[in-house]
Amino acid sequence: MEGIYSFSKKNSVIKKIVFAVIIILAFSLQSTGGLFFAPFNINAILLIPLTVCIAMFEREFSGVFYGLLAGAMLDAFNASTICYSSIFFTTIGFVSGALITYLMRNNLVSAIMLTAVFSLIYNTLYFLLFFAFDGIKNPLGTYLVNYFLSAVYTTILTPLVYLIIRAVYKKFKN
């Protein structure tokens, strides 16, 4: 029995490390200009579907910590947000995991719905808190072009992220 337990525990640790590395790679992809495809200068926030999908498979407790990791990296990169991303991504991880545990099924449609909702909320609040009241000209146009389309692009990439996370989860399933 000892051997089976240690193998299971080893797989669990490797899975958690792989998820953390995927988050770091996604952060590097989205933060380094020209590394990730950005049609018409519309950038995807890859960490939102990653946090949602990891929380869907790992549930709310682990989702909180992966969300905190993703949010802390975004906050470290952007000095003006002051813990906004950390708090929001931690919430994404908890809510996604809890919804899958108690209310929703773990499938691609749920991942797309959760990513769409969280992307729109994240981008809208980000725009309202940090840009809307700065006196920019044409705030609605700025929101639609930069933030709404970013949420749409992020949601479009969700199936790819879901399939990657599901493959890693199945590979290292306990």
Chimera marker file (.cmm) of the C-alpha trace (Angstrom):
<marker_set name="trace">
<marker id="1" x="0.000" y="0.000" z="0.000" r="1" g="1" b="0" radius="0.5"/>
<marker id="2" x="2.890" y="2.368" z="0.763" r="1" g="1" b="0" radius="0.5"/>
<marker id="3" x="4.185" y="2.112" z="-2.822" r="1" g="1" b="0" radius="0.5"/>
<marker id="4" x="0.841" y="2.965" z="-4.412" r="1" g="1" b="0" radius="0.5"/>
<marker id="5" x="0.334" y="5.934" z="-2.097" r="1" g="1" b="0" radius="0.5"/>
<marker id="6" x="3.778" y="7.385" z="-2.781" r="1" g="1" b="0" radius="0.5"/>
<marker id="7" x="3.298" y="6.986" z="-6.555" r="1" g="1" b="0" radius="0.5"/>
<marker id="8" x="-0.044" y="8.769" z="-6.325" r="1" g="1" b="0" radius="0.5"/>
<marker id="9" x="1.456" y="11.548" z="-4.224" r="1" g="1" b="0" radius="0.5"/>
<marker id="10" x="4.394" y="11.897" z="-6.629" r="1" g="1" b="0" radius="0.5"/>
<marker id="11" x="2.009" y="12.250" z="-9.590" r="1" g="1" b="0" radius="0.5"/>
<marker id="12" x="0.028" y="14.879" z="-7.714" r="1" g="1" b="0" radius="0.5"/>
<marker id="13" x="3.147" y="16.942" z="-7.019" r="1" g="1" b="0" radius="0.5"/>
<marker id="14" x="4.332" y="16.642" z="-10.634" r="1" g="1" b="0" radius="0.5"/>
<marker id="15" x="0.877" y="17.704" z="-11.857" r="1" g="1" b="0" radius="0.5"/>
<marker id="16" x="0.918" y="20.788" z="-9.628" r="1" g="1" b="0" radius="0.5"/>
<marker id="17" x="4.406" y="21.718" z="-10.863" r="1" g="1" b="0" radius="0.5"/>
<marker id="18" x="3.346" y="21.272" z="-14.495" r="1" g="1" b="0" radius="0.5"/>
<marker id="19" x="0.311" y="23.516" z="-13.937" r="1" g="1" b="0" radius="0.5"/>
<marker id="20" x="2.530" y="26.187" z="-12.338" r="1" g="1" b="0" radius="0.5"/>
<marker id="21" x="4.983" y="25.995" z="-15.260" r="1" g="1" b="0" radius="0.5"/>
<marker id="22" x="2.102" y="26.323" z="-17.745" r="1" g="1" b="0" radius="0.5"/>
<marker id="23" x="0.919" y="29.454" z="-15.909" r="1" g="1" b="0" radius="0.5"/>
<marker id="24" x="4.427" y="30.933" z="-16.003" r="1" g="1" b="0" radius="0.5"/>
<marker id="25" x="4.781" y="30.143" z="-19.727" r="1" g="1" b="0" radius="0.5"/>
<marker id="26" x="1.373" y="31.653" z="-20.508" r="1" g="1" b="0" radius="0.5"/>
<marker id="27" x="2.285" y="34.770" z="-18.551" r="1" g="1" b="0" radius="0.5"/>
<marker id="28" x="5.534" y="35.043" z="-20.529" r="1" g="1" b="0" radius="0.5"/>
<marker id="29" x="3.654" y="34.588" z="-23.806" r="1" g="1" b="0" radius="0.5"/>
<marker id="30" x="1.064" y="37.256" z="-23.075" r="1" g="1" b="0" radius="0.5"/>
<marker id="31" x="3.495" y="39.740" z="-21.519" r="1" g="1" b="0" radius="0.5"/>
<marker id="32" x="6.245" y="39.640" z="-24.120" r="1" g="1" b="0" radius="0.5"/>
<marker id="33" x="5.332" y="41.756" z="-27.115" r="1" g="1" b="0" radius="0.5"/>
<marker id="34" x="5.324" y="39.965" z="-30.461" r="1" g="1" b="0" radius="0.5"/>
<marker id="35" x="5.535" y="36.479" z="-28.941" r="1" g="1" b="0" radius="0.5"/>
<marker id="36" x="1.820" y="35.711" z="-29.104" r="1" g="1" b="0" radius="0.5"/>
<marker id="37" x="-0.522" y="36.383" z="-32.021" r="1" g="1" b="0" radius="0.5"/>
<marker id="38" x="-2.454" y="39.636" z="-31.463" r="1" g="1" b="0" radius="0.5"/>
<marker id="39" x="-4.811" y="40.341" z="-34.387" r="1" g="1" b="0" radius="0.5"/>
<marker id="40" x="-5.417" y="44.060" z="-34.869" r="1" g="1" b="0" radius="0.5"/>
<marker id="41" x="-3.447" y="44.697" z="-31.668" r="1" g="1" b="0" radius="0.5"/>
<marker id="42" x="-6.057" y="42.863" z="-29.576" r="1" g="1" b="0" radius="0.5"/>
<marker id="43" x="-4.370" y="40.962" z="-26.748" r="1" g="1" b="0" radius="0.5"/>
<marker id="44" x="-5.731" y="37.896" z="-25.016" r="1" g="1" b="0" radius="0.5"/>
<marker id="45" x="-5.379" y="37.439" z="-21.275" r="1" g="1" b="0" radius="0.5"/>
<marker id="46" x="-4.326" y="33.792" z="-21.306" r="1" g="1" b="0" radius="0.5"/>
<marker id="47" x="-4.245" y="33.566" z="-17.533" r="1" g="1" b="0" radius="0.5"/>
<marker id="48" x="-8.034" y="33.853" z="-17.238" r="1" g="1" b="0" radius="0.5"/>
<marker id="49" x="-8.894" y="30.629" z="-19.112" r="1" g="1" b="0" radius="0.5"/>
<marker id="50" x="-5.912" y="28.922" z="-17.492" r="1" g="1" b="0" radius="0.5"/>
<marker id="51" x="-7.105" y="29.803" z="-14.006" r="1" g="1" b="0" radius="0.5"/>
<marker id="52" x="-10.671" y="28.781" z="-14.864" r="1" g="1" b="0" radius="0.5"/>
<marker id="53" x="-9.664" y="25.453" z="-16.401" r="1" g="1" b="0" radius="0.5"/>
<marker id="54" x="-7.182" y="24.502" z="-13.688" r="1" g="1" b="0" radius="0.5"/>
<marker id="55" x="-9.768" y="25.332" z="-11.016" r="1" g="1" b="0" radius="0.5"/>
<marker id="56" x="-12.328" y="23.237" z="-12.881" r="1" g="1" b="0" radius="0.5"/>
<marker id="57" x="-10.112" y="20.163" z="-12.631" r="1" g="1" b="0" radius="0.5"/>
<marker id="58" x="-8.391" y="20.842" z="-9.305" r="1" g="1" b="0" radius="0.5"/>
<marker id="59" x="-11.444" y="22.369" z="-7.563" r="1" g="1" b="0" radius="0.5"/>
<marker id="60" x="-11.711" y="25.462" z="-5.424" r="1" g="1" b="0" radius="0.5"/>
<marker id="61" x="-8.885" y="24.965" z="-2.915" r="1" g="1" b="0" radius="0.5"/>
<marker id="62" x="-6.138" y="24.539" z="-5.494" r="1" g="1" b="0" radius="0.5"/>
<marker id="63" x="-7.874" y="27.021" z="-7.786" r="1" g="1" b="0" radius="0.5"/>
<marker id="64" x="-7.372" y="29.734" z="-5.180" r="1" g="1" b="0" radius="0.5"/>
<marker id="65" x="-3.615" y="29.206" z="-5.152" r="1" g="1" b="0" radius="0.5"/>
<marker id="66" x="-3.233" y="28.973" z="-8.931" r="1" g="1" b="0" radius="0.5"/>
<marker id="67" x="-5.353" y="32.108" z="-9.254" r="1" g="1" b="0" radius="0.5"/>
<marker id="68" x="-3.174" y="33.868" z="-6.701" r="1" g="1" b="0" radius="0.5"/>
<marker id="69" x="-0.041" y="32.857" z="-8.626" r="1" g="1" b="0" radius="0.5"/>
<marker id="70" x="-1.471" y="34.152" z="-11.921" r="1" g="1" b="0" radius="0.5"/>
<marker id="71" x="-2.761" y="37.381" z="-10.372" r="1" g="1" b="0" radius="0.5"/>
<marker id="72" x="0.463" y="38.065" z="-8.471" r="1" g="1" b="0" radius="0.5"/>
<marker id="73" x="2.479" y="37.760" z="-11.673" r="1" g="1" b="0" radius="0.5"/>
<marker id="74" x="0.171" y="40.208" z="-13.432" r="1" g="1" b="0" radius="0.5"/>
<marker id="75" x="0.359" y="42.640" z="-10.493" r="1" g="1" b="0" radius="0.5"/>
<marker id="76" x="4.153" y="42.400" z="-10.411" r="1" g="1" b="0" radius="0.5"/>
<marker id="77" x="4.258" y="43.261" z="-14.102" r="1" g="1" b="0" radius="0.5"/>
<marker id="78" x="1.826" y="46.203" z="-13.826" r="1" g="1" b="0" radius="0.5"/>
<marker id="79" x="2.592" y="48.544" z="-10.936" r="1" g="1" b="0" radius="0.5"/>
<marker id="80" x="-0.618" y="50.564" z="-11.258" r="1" g="1" b="0" radius="0.5"/>
<marker id="81" x="-3.049" y="47.758" z="-10.386" r="1" g="1" b="0" radius="0.5"/>
<marker id="82" x="-2.028" y="47.278" z="-6.713" r="1" g="1" b="0" radius="0.5"/>
<marker id="83" x="-3.369" y="43.748" z="-5.978" r="1" g="1" b="0" radius="0.5"/>
<marker id="84" x="-6.348" y="44.063" z="-8.342" r="1" g="1" b="0" radius="0.5"/>
<marker id="85" x="-5.315" y="41.037" z="-10.407" r="1" g="1" b="0" radius="0.5"/>
<marker id="86" x="-4.313" y="38.976" z="-7.368" r="1" g="1" b="0" radius="0.5"/>
<marker id="87" x="-7.695" y="39.451" z="-5.726" r="1" g="1" b="0" radius="0.5"/>
<marker id="88" x="-9.639" y="38.948" z="-8.943" r="1" g="1" b="0" radius="0.5"/>
<marker id="89" x="-7.764" y="35.836" z="-10.076" r="1" g="1" b="0" radius="0.5"/>
<marker id="90" x="-7.988" y="34.303" z="-6.605" r="1" g="1" b="0" radius="0.5"/>
<marker id="91" x="-11.740" y="34.859" z="-6.814" r="1" g="1" b="0" radius="0.5"/>
<marker id="92" x="-11.820" y="33.311" z="-10.298" r="1" g="1" b="0" radius="0.5"/>
<marker id="93" x="-10.060" y="30.211" z="-8.996" r="1" g="1" b="0" radius="0.5"/>
<marker id="94" x="-12.380" y="29.797" z="-6.039" r="1" g="1" b="0" radius="0.5"/>
<marker id="95" x="-15.649" y="30.519" z="-7.849" r="1" g="1" b="0" radius="0.5"/>
<marker id="96" x="-14.782" y="28.315" z="-10.848" r="1" g="1" b="0" radius="0.5"/>
<marker id="97" x="-13.818" y="25.386" z="-8.660" r="1" g="1" b="0" radius="0.5"/>
<marker id="98" x="-16.839" y="25.790" z="-6.404" r="1" g="1" b="0" radius="0.5"/>
<marker id="99" x="-19.268" y="26.063" z="-9.327" r="1" g="1" b="0" radius="0.5"/>
<marker id="100" x="-17.890" y="22.878" z="-10.889" r="1" g="1" b="0" radius="0.5"/>
<marker id="101" x="-17.967" y="21.076" z="-7.539" r="1" g="1" b="0" radius="0.5"/>
<marker id="102" x="-21.522" y="22.001" z="-6.585" r="1" g="1" b="0" radius="0.5"/>
<marker id="103" x="-23.474" y="23.294" z="-9.570" r="1" g="1" b="0" radius="0.5"/>
<marker id="104" x="-22.000" y="22.814" z="-13.050" r="1" g="1" b="0" radius="0.5"/>
<marker id="105" x="-20.502" y="19.988" z="-15.060" r="1" g="1" b="0" radius="0.5"/>
<marker id="106" x="-16.827" y="19.952" z="-15.944" r="1" g="1" b="0" radius="0.5"/>
<marker id="107" x="-16.934" y="20.285" z="-19.721" r="1" g="1" b="0" radius="0.5"/>
<marker id="108" x="-15.838" y="22.619" z="-22.495" r="1" g="1" b="0" radius="0.5"/>
<marker id="109" x="-19.105" y="24.566" z="-22.572" r="1" g="1" b="0" radius="0.5"/>
<marker id="110" x="-18.786" y="25.374" z="-18.858" r="1" g="1" b="0" radius="0.5"/>
<marker id="111" x="-15.177" y="26.477" z="-19.396" r="1" g="1" b="0" radius="0.5"/>
<marker id="112" x="-16.195" y="28.789" z="-22.247" r="1" g="1" b="0" radius="0.5"/>
<marker id="113" x="-19.080" y="30.281" z="-20.246" r="1" g="1" b="0" radius="0.5"/>
<marker id="114" x="-16.963" y="30.883" z="-17.148" r="1" g="1" b="0" radius="0.5"/>
<marker id="115" x="-14.103" y="32.366" z="-19.161" r="1" g="1" b="0" radius="0.5"/>
<marker id="116" x="-16.458" y="34.668" z="-21.067" r="1" g="1" b="0" radius="0.5"/>
<marker id="117" x="-18.079" y="35.952" z="-17.879" r="1" g="1" b="0" radius="0.5"/>
<marker id="118" x="-14.817" y="36.403" z="-15.959" r="1" g="1" b="0" radius="0.5"/>
<marker id="119" x="-13.065" y="38.015" z="-18.953" r="1" g="1" b="0" radius="0.5"/>
<marker id="120" x="-15.851" y="40.548" z="-19.379" r="1" g="1" b="0" radius="0.5"/>
<marker id="121" x="-15.990" y="41.329" z="-15.665" r="1" g="1" b="0" radius="0.5"/>
<marker id="122" x="-12.189" y="41.577" z="-15.349" r="1" g="1" b="0" radius="0.5"/>
<marker id="123" x="-11.773" y="43.829" z="-18.395" r="1" g="1" b="0" radius="0.5"/>
<marker id="124" x="-14.785" y="46.009" z="-17.584" r="1" g="1" b="0" radius="0.5"/>
<marker id="125" x="-13.731" y="46.578" z="-13.980" r="1" g="1" b="0" radius="0.5"/>
<marker id="126" x="-10.135" y="47.160" z="-15.064" r="1" g="1" b="0" radius="0.5"/>
<marker id="127" x="-11.283" y="49.774" z="-17.555" r="1" g="1" b="0" radius="0.5"/>
<marker id="128" x="-13.616" y="51.471" z="-15.080" r="1" g="1" b="0" radius="0.5"/>
<marker id="129" x="-11.145" y="51.514" z="-12.186" r="1" g="1" b="0" radius="0.5"/>
<marker id="130" x="-8.004" y="52.522" z="-14.045" r="1" g="1" b="0" radius="0.5"/>
<marker id="131" x="-8.995" y="54.347" z="-17.257" r="1" g="1" b="0" radius="0.5"/>
<marker id="132" x="-12.625" y="55.462" z="-17.558" r="1" g="1" b="0" radius="0.5"/>
<marker id="133" x="-12.363" y="58.456" z="-15.280" r="1" g="1" b="0" radius="0.5"/>
<marker id="134" x="-8.948" y="59.612" z="-16.480" r="1" g="1" b="0" radius="0.5"/>
<marker id="135" x="-10.473" y="61.959" z="-19.029" r="1" g="1" b="0" radius="0.5"/>
<marker id="136" x="-9.830" y="59.836" z="-22.121" r="1" g="1" b="0" radius="0.5"/>
<marker id="137" x="-11.627" y="60.848" z="-25.274" r="1" g="1" b="0" radius="0.5"/>
<marker id="138" x="-14.282" y="58.427" z="-26.510" r="1" g="1" b="0" radius="0.5"/>
<marker id="139" x="-14.293" y="56.018" z="-23.547" r="1" g="1" b="0" radius="0.5"/>
<marker id="140" x="-16.941" y="53.736" z="-25.107" r="1" g="1" b="0" radius="0.5"/>
<marker id="141" x="-14.869" y="53.284" z="-28.265" r="1" g="1" b="0" radius="0.5"/>
<marker id="142" x="-11.748" y="52.642" z="-26.206" r="1" g="1" b="0" radius="0.5"/>
<marker id="143" x="-13.595" y="50.059" z="-24.134" r="1" g="1" b="0" radius="0.5"/>
<marker id="144" x="-15.079" y="48.271" z="-27.148" r="1" g="1" b="0" radius="0.5"/>
<marker id="145" x="-11.854" y="48.179" z="-29.165" r="1" g="1" b="0" radius="0.5"/>
<marker id="146" x="-9.369" y="47.385" z="-26.398" r="1" g="1" b="0" radius="0.5"/>
<marker id="147" x="-11.235" y="45.627" z="-23.594" r="1" g="1" b="0" radius="0.5"/>
<marker id="148" x="-14.400" y="44.029" z="-24.986" r="1" g="1" b="0" radius="0.5"/>
<marker id="149" x="-12.581" y="42.521" z="-27.970" r="1" g="1" b="0" radius="0.5"/>
<marker id="150" x="-9.850" y="41.308" z="-25.626" r="1" g="1" b="0" radius="0.5"/>
<marker id="151" x="-12.475" y="39.415" z="-23.642" r="1" g="1" b="0" radius="0.5"/>
<marker id="152" x="-13.875" y="37.918" z="-26.849" r="1" g="1" b="0" radius="0.5"/>
<marker id="153" x="-10.394" y="36.868" z="-28.037" r="1" g="1" b="0" radius="0.5"/>
<marker id="154" x="-9.621" y="35.367" z="-24.629" r="1" g="1" b="0" radius="0.5"/>
<marker id="155" x="-12.864" y="33.379" z="-24.768" r="1" g="1" b="0" radius="0.5"/>
<marker id="156" x="-12.086" y="32.117" z="-28.285" r="1" g="1" b="0" radius="0.5"/>
<marker id="157" x="-8.806" y="30.636" z="-27.015" r="1" g="1" b="0" radius="0.5"/>
<marker id="158" x="-10.517" y="28.750" z="-24.168" r="1" g="1" b="0" radius="0.5"/>
<marker id="159" x="-11.019" y="25.409" z="-26.014" r="1" g="1" b="0" radius="0.5"/>
<marker id="160" x="-7.278" y="25.107" z="-26.658" r="1" g="1" b="0" radius="0.5"/>
<marker id="161" x="-6.467" y="25.887" z="-23.017" r="1" g="1" b="0" radius="0.5"/>
<marker id="162" x="-9.143" y="23.473" z="-21.764" r="1" g="1" b="0" radius="0.5"/>
<marker id="163" x="-7.783" y="20.628" z="-23.897" r="1" g="1" b="0" radius="0.5"/>
<marker id="164" x="-4.219" y="21.219" z="-22.681" r="1" g="1" b="0" radius="0.5"/>
<marker id="165" x="-5.232" y="21.324" z="-19.013" r="1" g="1" b="0" radius="0.5"/>
<marker id="166" x="-7.454" y="18.256" z="-19.404" r="1" g="1" b="0" radius="0.5"/>
<marker id="167" x="-4.594" y="16.319" z="-21.042" r="1" g="1" b="0" radius="0.5"/>
<marker id="168" x="-2.205" y="17.208" z="-18.198" r="1" g="1" b="0" radius="0.5"/>
<marker id="169" x="-4.841" y="16.312" z="-15.597" r="1" g="1" b="0" radius="0.5"/>
<marker id="170" x="-5.523" y="12.920" z="-17.188" r="1" g="1" b="0" radius="0.5"/>
<marker id="171" x="-1.814" y="12.191" z="-17.577" r="1" g="1" b="0" radius="0.5"/>
<marker id="172" x="-1.156" y="12.710" z="-13.859" r="1" g="1" b="0" radius="0.5"/>
<marker id="173" x="-4.531" y="11.610" z="-12.506" r="1" g="1" b="0" radius="0.5"/>
<marker id="174" x="-4.256" y="9.979" z="-9.072" r="1" g="1" b="0" radius="0.5"/>
<link id1="1" id2="2" r="1" g="1" b="0" radius="0.2"/>
<link id1="2" id2="3" r="1" g="1" b="0" radius="0.2"/>
<link id1="3" id2="4" r="1" g="1" b="0" radius="0.2"/>
<link id1="4" id2="5" r="1" g="1" b="0" radius="0.2"/>
<link id1="5" id2="6" r="1" g="1" b="0" radius="0.2"/>
<link id1="6" id2="7" r="1" g="1" b="0" radius="0.2"/>
<link id1="7" id2="8" r="1" g="1" b="0" radius="0.2"/>
<link id1="8" id2="9" r="1" g="1" b="0" radius="0.2"/>
<link id1="9" id2="10" r="1" g="1" b="0" radius="0.2"/>
<link id1="10" id2="11" r="1" g="1" b="0" radius="0.2"/>
<link id1="11" id2="12" r="1" g="1" b="0" radius="0.2"/>
<link id1="12" id2="13" r="1" g="1" b="0" radius="0.2"/>
<link id1="13" id2="14" r="1" g="1" b="0" radius="0.2"/>
<link id1="14" id2="15" r="1" g="1" b="0" radius="0.2"/>
<link id1="15" id2="16" r="1" g="1" b="0" radius="0.2"/>
<link id1="16" id2="17" r="1" g="1" b="0" radius="0.2"/>
<link id1="17" id2="18" r="1" g="1" b="0" radius="0.2"/>
<link id1="18" id2="19" r="1" g="1" b="0" radius="0.2"/>
<link id1="19" id2="20" r="1" g="1" b="0" radius="0.2"/>
<link id1="20" id2="21" r="1" g="1" b="0" radius="0.2"/>
<link id1="21" id2="22" r="1" g="1" b="0" radius="0.2"/>
<link id1="22" id2="23" r="1" g="1" b="0" radius="0.2"/>
<link id1="23" id2="24" r="1" g="1" b="0" radius="0.2"/>
<link id1="24" id2="25" r="1" g="1" b="0" radius="0.2"/>
<link id1="25" id2="26" r="1" g="1" b="0" radius="0.2"/>
<link id1="26" id2="27" r="1" g="1" b="0" radius="0.2"/>
<link id1="27" id2="28" r="1" g="1" b="0" radius="0.2"/>
<link id1="28" id2="29" r="1" g="1" b="0" radius="0.2"/>
<link id1="29" id2="30" r="1" g="1" b="0" radius="0.2"/>
<link id1="30" id2="31" r="1" g="1" b="0" radius="0.2"/>
<link id1="31" id2="32" r="1" g="1" b="0" radius="0.2"/>
<link id1="32" id2="33" r="1" g="1" b="0" radius="0.2"/>
<link id1="33" id2="34" r="1" g="1" b="0" radius="0.2"/>
<link id1="34" id2="35" r="1" g="1" b="0" radius="0.2"/>
<link id1="35" id2="36" r="1" g="1" b="0" radius="0.2"/>
<link id1="36" id2="37" r="1" g="1" b="0" radius="0.2"/>
<link id1="37" id2="38" r="1" g="1" b="0" radius="0.2"/>
<link id1="38" id2="39" r="1" g="1" b="0" radius="0.2"/>
<link id1="39" id2="40" r="1" g="1" b="0" radius="0.2"/>
<link id1="40" id2="41" r="1" g="1" b="0" radius="0.2"/>
<link id1="41" id2="42" r="1" g="1" b="0" radius="0.2"/>
<link id1="42" id2="43" r="1" g="1" b="0" radius="0.2"/>
<link id1="43" id2="44" r="1" g="1" b="0" radius="0.2"/>
<link id1="44" id2="45" r="1" g="1" b="0" radius="0.2"/>
<link id1="45" id2="46" r="1" g="1" b="0" radius="0.2"/>
<link id1="46" id2="47" r="1" g="1" b="0" radius="0.2"/>
<link id1="47" id2="48" r="1" g="1" b="0" radius="0.2"/>
<link id1="48" id2="49" r="1" g="1" b="0" radius="0.2"/>
<link id1="49" id2="50" r="1" g="1" b="0" radius="0.2"/>
<link id1="50" id2="51" r="1" g="1" b="0" radius="0.2"/>
<link id1="51" id2="52" r="1" g="1" b="0" radius="0.2"/>
<link id1="52" id2="53" r="1" g="1" b="0" radius="0.2"/>
<link id1="53" id2="54" r="1" g="1" b="0" radius="0.2"/>
<link id1="54" id2="55" r="1" g="1" b="0" radius="0.2"/>
<link id1="55" id2="56" r="1" g="1" b="0" radius="0.2"/>
<link id1="56" id2="57" r="1" g="1" b="0" radius="0.2"/>
<link id1="57" id2="58" r="1" g="1" b="0" radius="0.2"/>
<link id1="58" id2="59" r="1" g="1" b="0" radius="0.2"/>
<link id1="59" id2="60" r="1" g="1" b="0" radius="0.2"/>
<link id1="60" id2="61" r="1" g="1" b="0" radius="0.2"/>
<link id1="61" id2="62" r="1" g="1" b="0" radius="0.2"/>
<link id1="62" id2="63" r="1" g="1" b="0" radius="0.2"/>
<link id1="63" id2="64" r="1" g="1" b="0" radius="0.2"/>
<link id1="64" id2="65" r="1" g="1" b="0" radius="0.2"/>
<link id1="65" id2="66" r="1" g="1" b="0" radius="0.2"/>
<link id1="66" id2="67" r="1" g="1" b="0" radius="0.2"/>
<link id1="67" id2="68" r="1" g="1" b="0" radius="0.2"/>
<link id1="68" id2="69" r="1" g="1" b="0" radius="0.2"/>
<link id1="69" id2="70" r="1" g="1" b="0" radius="0.2"/>
<link id1="70" id2="71" r="1" g="1" b="0" radius="0.2"/>
<link id1="71" id2="72" r="1" g="1" b="0" radius="0.2"/>
<link id1="72" id2="73" r="1" g="1" b="0" radius="0.2"/>
<link id1="73" id2="74" r="1" g="1" b="0" radius="0.2"/>
<link id1="74" id2="75" r="1" g="1" b="0" radius="0.2"/>
<link id1="75" id2="76" r="1" g="1" b="0" radius="0.2"/>
<link id1="76" id2="77" r="1" g="1" b="0" radius="0.2"/>
<link id1="77" id2="78" r="1" g="1" b="0" radius="0.2"/>
<link id1="78" id2="79" r="1" g="1" b="0" radius="0.2"/>
<link id1="79" id2="80" r="1" g="1" b="0" radius="0.2"/>
<link id1="80" id2="81" r="1" g="1" b="0" radius="0.2"/>
<link id1="81" id2="82" r="1" g="1" b="0" radius="0.2"/>
<link id1="82" id2="83" r="1" g="1" b="0" radius="0.2"/>
<link id1="83" id2="84" r="1" g="1" b="0" radius="0.2"/>
<link id1="84" id2="85" r="1" g="1" b="0" radius="0.2"/>
<link id1="85" id2="86" r="1" g="1" b="0" radius="0.2"/>
<link id1="86" id2="87" r="1" g="1" b="0" radius="0.2"/>
<link id1="87" id2="88" r="1" g="1" b="0" radius="0.2"/>
<link id1="88" id2="89" r="1" g="1" b="0" radius="0.2"/>
<link id1="89" id2="90" r="1" g="1" b="0" radius="0.2"/>
<link id1="90" id2="91" r="1" g="1" b="0" radius="0.2"/>
<link id1="91" id2="92" r="1" g="1" b="0" radius="0.2"/>
<link id1="92" id2="93" r="1" g="1" b="0" radius="0.2"/>
<link id1="93" id2="94" r="1" g="1" b="0" radius="0.2"/>
<link id1="94" id2="95" r="1" g="1" b="0" radius="0.2"/>
<link id1="95" id2="96" r="1" g="1" b="0" radius="0.2"/>
<link id1="96" id2="97" r="1" g="1" b="0" radius="0.2"/>
<link id1="97" id2="98" r="1" g="1" b="0" radius="0.2"/>
<link id1="98" id2="99" r="1" g="1" b="0" radius="0.2"/>
<link id1="99" id2="100" r="1" g="1" b="0" radius="0.2"/>
<link id1="100" id2="101" r="1" g="1" b="0" radius="0.2"/>
<link id1="101" id2="102" r="1" g="1" b="0" radius="0.2"/>
<link id1="102" id2="103" r="1" g="1" b="0" radius="0.2"/>
<link id1="103" id2="104" r="1" g="1" b="0" radius="0.2"/>
<link id1="104" id2="105" r="1" g="1" b="0" radius="0.2"/>
<link id1="105" id2="106" r="1" g="1" b="0" radius="0.2"/>
<link id1="106" id2="107" r="1" g="1" b="0" radius="0.2"/>
<link id1="107" id2="108" r="1" g="1" b="0" radius="0.2"/>
<link id1="108" id2="109" r="1" g="1" b="0" radius="0.2"/>
<link id1="109" id2="110" r="1" g="1" b="0" radius="0.2"/>
<link id1="110" id2="111" r="1" g="1" b="0" radius="0.2"/>
<link id1="111" id2="112" r="1" g="1" b="0" radius="0.2"/>
<link id1="112" id2="113" r="1" g="1" b="0" radius="0.2"/>
<link id1="113" id2="114" r="1" g="1" b="0" radius="0.2"/>
<link id1="114" id2="115" r="1" g="1" b="0" radius="0.2"/>
<link id1="115" id2="116" r="1" g="1" b="0" radius="0.2"/>
<link id1="116" id2="117" r="1" g="1" b="0" radius="0.2"/>
<link id1="117" id2="118" r="1" g="1" b="0" radius="0.2"/>
<link id1="118" id2="119" r="1" g="1" b="0" radius="0.2"/>
<link id1="119" id2="120" r="1" g="1" b="0" radius="0.2"/>
<link id1="120" id2="121" r="1" g="1" b="0" radius="0.2"/>
<link id1="121" id2="122" r="1" g="1" b="0" radius="0.2"/>
<link id1="122" id2="123" r="1" g="1" b="0" radius="0.2"/>
<link id1="123" id2="124" r="1" g="1" b="0" radius="0.2"/>
<link id1="124" id2="125" r="1" g="1" b="0" radius="0.2"/>
<link id1="125" id2="126" r="1" g="1" b="0" radius="0.2"/>
<link id1="126" id2="127" r="1" g="1" b="0" radius="0.2"/>
<link id1="127" id2="128" r="1" g="1" b="0" radius="0.2"/>
<link id1="128" id2="129" r="1" g="1" b="0" radius="0.2"/>
<link id1="129" id2="130" r="1" g="1" b="0" radius="0.2"/>
<link id1="130" id2="131" r="1" g="1" b="0" radius="0.2"/>
<link id1="131" id2="132" r="1" g="1" b="0" radius="0.2"/>
<link id1="132" id2="133" r="1" g="1" b="0" radius="0.2"/>
<link id1="133" id2="134" r="1" g="1" b="0" radius="0.2"/>
<link id1="134" id2="135" r="1" g="1" b="0" radius="0.2"/>
<link id1="135" id2="136" r="1" g="1" b="0" radius="0.2"/>
<link id1="136" id2="137" r="1" g="1" b="0" radius="0.2"/>
<link id1="137" id2="138" r="1" g="1" b="0" radius="0.2"/>
<link id1="138" id2="139" r="1" g="1" b="0" radius="0.2"/>
<link id1="139" id2="140" r="1" g="1" b="0" radius="0.2"/>
<link id1="140" id2="141" r="1" g="1" b="0" radius="0.2"/>
<link id1="141" id2="142" r="1" g="1" b="0" radius="0.2"/>
<link id1="142" id2="143" r="1" g="1" b="0" radius="0.2"/>
<link id1="143" id2="144" r="1" g="1" b="0" radius="0.2"/>
<link id1="144" id2="145" r="1" g="1" b="0" radius="0.2"/>
<link id1="145" id2="146" r="1" g="1" b="0" radius="0.2"/>
<link id1="146" id2="147" r="1" g="1" b="0" radius="0.2"/>
<link id1="147" id2="148" r="1" g="1" b="0" radius="0.2"/>
<link id1="148" id2="149" r="1" g="1" b="0" radius="0.2"/>
<link id1="149" id2="150" r="1" g="1" b="0" radius="0.2"/>
<link id1="150" id2="151" r="1" g="1" b="0" radius="0.2"/>
<link id1="151" id2="152" r="1" g="1" b="0" radius="0.2"/>
<link id1="152" id2="153" r="1" g="1" b="0" radius="0.2"/>
<link id1="153" id2="154" r="1" g="1" b="0" radius="0.2"/>
<link id1="154" id2="155" r="1" g="1" b="0" radius="0.2"/>
<link id1="155" id2="156" r="1" g="1" b="0" radius="0.2"/>
<link id1="156" id2="157" r="1" g="1" b="0" radius="0.2"/>
<link id1="157" id2="158" r="1" g="1" b="0" radius="0.2"/>
<link id1="158" id2="159" r="1" g="1" b="0" radius="0.2"/>
<link id1="159" id2="160" r="1" g="1" b="0" radius="0.2"/>
<link id1="160" id2="161" r="1" g="1" b="0" radius="0.2"/>
<link id1="161" id2="162" r="1" g="1" b="0" radius="0.2"/>
<link id1="162" id2="163" r="1" g="1" b="0" radius="0.2"/>
<link id1="163" id2="164" r="1" g="1" b="0" radius="0.2"/>
<link id1="164" id2="165" r="1" g="1" b="0" radius="0.2"/>
<link id1="165" id2="166" r="1" g="1" b="0" radius="0.2"/>
<link id1="166" id2="167" r="1" g="1" b="0" radius="0.2"/>
<link id1="167" id2="168" r="1" g="1" b="0" radius="0.2"/>
<link id1="168" id2="169" r="1" g="1" b="0" radius="0.2"/>
<link id1="169" id2="170" r="1" g="1" b="0" radius="0.2"/>
<link id1="170" id2="171" r="1" g="1" b="0" radius="0.2"/>
<link id1="171" id2="172" r="1" g="1" b="0" radius="0.2"/>
<link id1="172" id2="173" r="1" g="1" b="0" radius="0.2"/>
<link id1="173" id2="174" r="1" g="1" b="0" radius="0.2"/>
</marker_set>
